[in-house]
Amino acid sequence: MKKIGLALGGGGARGLCHIEFCKALDELGLKPAVISGTSIGSIVGAFYAGGMAGSEMKKLTSQLSVLDYTKMVDFSIHSRGGIMKGKNVMDFLRKNLPVKTFEELPIPLKIIATDYWKRRQLIFDTGELIPAIRASISIPVIFEPVQMNEIIMIDGGAVNPVPMSVIRDKCDLLIAIDVSGTNTPPKKKSMPSMFDTIINTFHISETVFVENQLKTYHPEIYIKPQLVNIQILDFHRSKEIMESVRQDVLRFKEELRKQLAGIRELKPKKKKRFRIF
């Protein structure tokens, strides 16, 4: 049996659809040998690596009301680094994560954050889970940066938005899920807000980075659902987000069956990765 690696990308609320692809793996009776996650991918990755099935994650998400999501928004009026403290998100994780340390995880997990001052990738794979996740989700402007041992950390998407590179050599079949989504301009084109300009500039940089990563690390399956006009804080649209990837999940399962059956290995020199756009 091939060793499956699962790289879960960042994208705020759009990353809730990661759960549907985890659920698809469960339905096929498959488990990754290793998982990596950036930002929202680190959250879903921690739950999945911790032993929670895709269906259980979906149930947990469906039980959260708009009020529950609102309670996680803890504005930081005195901070210059971000509009949210992130403490309430950490409280949610403490309450619901199956395990609290990397060492307890049934499946190895690597979480990506960014060293702000040295502009480099940080990989967490030992110690406490929740501080690593909090660092990884520190989206610029949204969450306050995190400080650990004098290192200032921001969202892992700044250096590795879909962290396929950190597990490429640890698996035979690499699945990379890109939830950066797409935006369409409004009919009446107007100047974007300062907030939208900052966030979308961040996403433009991520898109270029991912395209370069694909040329280097060649995941066997690369998935990029459309997720049209879903913003990073649209967690209240969880049901819509899940349903929007239904066809992507069906194609993903079909291609995964082919990959595991060896159909794509007949001509290894011309091996192609599978994409969904």
C-alpha positions as CSV (number, residue, x, y, z in Angstrom):
1,M,0.0,0.0,0.0
2,K,1.3,3.4,-0.9
3,K,2.0,5.9,1.9
4,I,-0.4,8.8,1.6
5,G,0.7,12.3,2.5
6,L,-2.0,15.0,3.0
7,A,-1.0,18.7,2.7
8,L,-3.8,21.1,3.9
9,G,-3.5,24.7,2.8
10,G,-4.6,28.0,4.4
11,G,-7.6,30.0,3.4
12,G,-9.6,31.0,6.4
13,A,-13.2,29.8,6.3
14,R,-12.7,28.3,2.9
15,G,-10.5,25.7,4.7
16,L,-13.6,24.1,6.3
17,C,-13.9,22.2,3.0
18,H,-10.8,20.3,4.0
19,I,-13.2,18.3,6.2
20,E,-15.0,16.9,3.1
21,F,-11.8,15.6,1.7
22,C,-10.8,14.0,5.0
23,K,-14.3,12.4,5.0
24,A,-13.7,11.1,1.5
25,L,-10.5,9.4,2.6
26,D,-12.4,7.8,5.5
27,E,-15.1,6.5,3.1
28,L,-12.4,4.8,1.0
29,G,-11.0,3.2,4.1
30,L,-7.7,5.2,3.8
31,K,-5.6,7.1,6.3
32,P,-2.7,9.4,5.6
33,A,0.7,8.3,6.8
34,V,1.6,11.9,7.4
35,I,-0.2,15.3,7.4
36,S,1.0,18.9,7.1
37,G,-1.1,22.0,7.6
38,T,-0.9,25.8,7.3
39,S,-3.3,28.2,9.0
40,I,-6.8,26.6,8.9
41,G,-5.1,23.5,7.5
42,S,-3.3,23.2,10.8
43,I,-6.6,23.2,12.7
44,V,-8.2,20.6,10.5
45,G,-5.0,18.7,10.3
46,A,-4.7,18.5,14.1
47,F,-8.2,17.2,14.5
48,Y,-7.7,14.6,11.8
49,A,-4.3,13.5,12.9
50,G,-5.6,13.4,16.4
51,G,-8.0,10.6,15.5
52,M,-11.2,12.5,14.7
53,A,-13.0,11.2,11.6
54,G,-14.1,13.5,8.8
55,S,-17.8,12.9,9.7
56,E,-17.1,13.8,13.4
57,M,-15.4,17.0,12.3
58,K,-18.4,17.8,10.1
59,K,-20.8,17.2,13.0
60,L,-18.8,19.4,15.3
61,T,-18.8,22.2,12.6
62,S,-22.6,21.9,12.0
63,Q,-23.3,22.3,15.7
64,L,-21.6,25.7,15.8
65,S,-24.1,28.5,15.4
66,V,-23.4,32.0,14.1
67,L,-23.3,33.1,17.8
68,D,-20.6,30.5,18.5
69,Y,-18.5,31.8,15.7
70,T,-19.1,35.4,17.0
71,K,-17.9,34.4,20.4
72,M,-14.5,33.4,18.9
73,V,-14.1,36.9,17.6
74,D,-12.2,38.7,20.5
75,F,-11.3,42.1,19.3
76,S,-8.0,43.6,20.5
77,I,-8.5,47.4,20.6
78,H,-5.1,48.1,22.0
79,S,-3.0,45.9,19.7
80,R,-1.2,47.3,16.7
81,G,-0.6,43.8,15.3
82,G,-4.1,42.5,14.6
83,I,-7.8,43.1,15.3
84,M,-8.2,39.8,17.1
85,K,-6.4,38.3,20.1
86,G,-7.0,34.7,19.2
87,K,-7.6,33.6,22.8
88,N,-11.1,32.4,22.2
89,V,-10.0,30.3,19.3
90,M,-7.4,28.7,21.6
91,D,-10.1,28.0,24.2
92,F,-12.2,26.3,21.5
93,L,-9.3,24.1,20.6
94,R,-8.5,23.2,24.2
95,K,-12.1,22.1,24.7
96,N,-12.4,20.1,21.5
97,L,-9.1,18.7,20.3
98,P,-8.8,15.0,20.9
99,V,-5.1,15.4,22.1
100,K,-3.0,18.3,23.2
101,T,0.6,17.4,22.1
102,F,2.2,16.2,18.8
103,E,3.5,13.2,20.6
104,E,0.0,11.9,21.3
105,L,-1.1,12.1,17.6
106,P,-1.9,8.8,15.9
107,I,-0.7,10.3,12.6
108,P,2.4,12.5,12.4
109,L,1.7,16.2,11.8
110,K,3.8,19.1,10.7
111,I,2.4,22.7,11.3
112,I,3.8,25.7,9.5
113,A,4.3,29.2,10.8
114,T,6.4,32.1,9.7
115,D,9.3,33.8,11.6
116,Y,8.4,37.4,10.9
117,W,11.8,39.1,11.4
118,K,13.9,36.4,9.7
119,R,11.3,35.8,7.0
120,R,11.7,32.0,7.2
121,Q,9.6,28.9,7.6
122,L,9.1,27.4,11.0
123,I,8.0,23.7,11.3
124,F,6.3,22.5,14.5
125,D,6.2,18.7,15.0
126,T,6.9,18.3,18.7
127,G,5.5,19.7,22.0
128,E,2.2,21.4,22.5
129,L,-0.3,21.5,19.6
130,I,-2.3,24.6,20.4
131,P,0.5,27.2,20.6
132,A,1.7,25.9,17.2
133,I,-1.7,26.2,15.7
134,R,-2.2,29.7,17.1
135,A,1.1,30.8,15.5
136,S,0.1,29.2,12.2
137,I,-3.3,31.0,12.0
138,S,-1.9,34.5,12.6
139,I,-3.2,36.0,9.4
140,P,-1.8,39.5,9.0
141,V,-4.2,42.2,10.2
142,I,-6.7,39.6,11.5
143,F,-4.8,38.0,14.4
144,E,-2.1,39.4,16.6
145,P,1.3,37.8,15.9
146,V,2.5,35.3,18.4
147,Q,5.7,35.5,20.4
148,M,7.6,32.4,21.5
149,N,11.1,32.4,22.9
150,E,11.6,35.9,21.5
151,I,10.5,34.8,18.0
152,I,7.6,36.8,16.5
153,M,5.5,34.5,14.3
154,I,2.7,35.1,11.8
155,D,0.6,33.0,9.5
156,G,2.4,30.1,7.8
157,G,0.8,31.1,4.5
158,A,3.4,33.8,4.2
159,V,6.1,31.2,3.5
160,N,4.3,27.9,2.7
161,P,0.5,28.3,1.9
162,V,0.1,24.6,0.8
163,P,2.8,22.8,2.7
164,M,3.5,19.9,0.3
165,S,7.3,20.5,0.5
166,V,7.6,19.4,4.1
167,I,6.1,15.9,3.6
168,R,7.1,15.1,0.0
169,D,9.9,12.8,1.0
170,K,7.7,11.1,3.6
171,C,5.0,9.7,1.3
172,D,4.5,7.9,-2.1
173,L,1.3,9.6,-3.0
174,L,1.1,13.3,-2.1
175,I,-2.3,15.0,-1.9
176,A,-2.2,18.8,-1.8
177,I,-5.4,20.7,-1.1
178,D,-5.4,24.5,-2.0
179,V,-8.3,26.4,-0.5
180,S,-7.2,29.9,-1.6
181,G,-10.5,30.1,-3.7
182,T,-11.4,32.7,-6.3
183,N,-12.9,36.1,-6.3
184,T,-15.0,37.8,-9.1
185,P,-15.1,41.6,-9.4
186,P,-18.4,43.2,-8.6
187,K,-20.6,44.4,-11.5
188,K,-20.0,48.0,-10.5
189,K,-16.2,48.0,-10.1
190,S,-15.2,50.1,-7.2
191,M,-12.0,50.6,-5.2
192,P,-11.5,47.8,-2.7
193,S,-11.3,48.6,1.0
194,M,-7.9,48.9,2.7
195,F,-8.7,45.6,4.5
196,D,-9.6,43.8,1.2
197,T,-6.5,45.2,-0.5
198,I,-4.1,43.9,2.2
199,I,-5.8,40.4,2.4
200,N,-6.0,39.9,-1.3
201,T,-2.4,41.1,-1.9
202,F,-1.4,38.4,0.6
203,H,-3.4,35.8,-1.4
204,I,-1.8,36.9,-4.7
205,S,1.6,36.2,-3.3
206,E,0.4,32.8,-2.0
207,T,-0.9,31.9,-5.5
208,V,2.5,32.6,-7.1
209,F,4.2,30.6,-4.4
210,V,2.0,27.6,-4.8
211,E,2.5,27.5,-8.6
212,N,6.3,27.4,-8.0
213,Q,5.9,24.7,-5.4
214,L,3.9,22.6,-7.9
215,K,6.7,22.7,-10.4
216,T,9.2,21.4,-7.7
217,Y,7.3,18.9,-5.6
218,H,4.8,17.4,-8.1
219,P,1.9,16.2,-5.9
220,E,0.2,13.2,-7.4
221,I,-3.2,14.9,-6.6
222,Y,-3.6,18.6,-6.5
223,I,-7.0,20.0,-5.6
224,K,-8.1,23.6,-5.9
225,P,-11.9,24.0,-5.4
226,Q,-13.4,27.2,-6.8
227,L,-14.9,28.5,-3.5
228,V,-16.0,31.6,-5.3
229,N,-16.3,34.9,-3.3
230,I,-16.0,33.2,0.1
231,Q,-14.0,35.4,2.4
232,I,-11.6,34.3,5.1
233,L,-14.0,35.1,8.0
234,D,-17.1,33.6,6.4
235,F,-17.3,30.7,8.9
236,H,-21.1,31.2,9.2
237,R,-21.3,29.9,5.6
238,S,-19.9,26.5,6.6
239,K,-22.8,24.5,5.1
240,E,-22.5,26.3,1.8
241,I,-18.7,25.8,1.8
242,M,-19.0,22.1,2.3
243,E,-21.7,21.7,-0.3
244,S,-19.8,23.7,-2.9
245,V,-17.0,21.1,-3.2
246,R,-19.3,18.1,-3.7
247,Q,-18.3,17.5,-7.3
248,D,-14.6,18.1,-6.4
249,V,-14.8,15.4,-3.8
250,L,-16.4,12.9,-6.2
251,R,-13.6,13.5,-8.8
252,F,-11.0,13.3,-6.0
253,K,-12.2,9.9,-4.9
254,E,-12.3,8.6,-8.5
255,E,-8.7,9.8,-9.1
256,L,-7.5,8.4,-5.8
257,R,-8.8,5.0,-6.7
258,K,-6.9,5.1,-10.0
259,Q,-3.7,6.2,-8.3
260,L,-3.9,3.4,-5.8
261,A,-4.7,0.9,-8.5
262,G,-1.5,1.9,-10.3
263,I,-3.2,3.1,-13.4
264,R,-1.0,6.2,-13.5
265,E,2.2,4.3,-13.0
266,L,2.2,2.5,-16.4
267,K,4.3,5.3,-17.9
268,P,6.3,6.8,-15.0
269,K,8.4,9.1,-17.2
270,K,5.3,10.9,-18.2
271,K,3.6,11.0,-14.8
272,K,1.0,13.7,-14.4
273,R,-0.6,15.1,-11.4
274,F,-4.4,15.4,-11.1
275,R,-5.8,18.8,-10.8
276,I,-9.2,20.1,-10.0
277,F,-9.8,23.9,-10.7
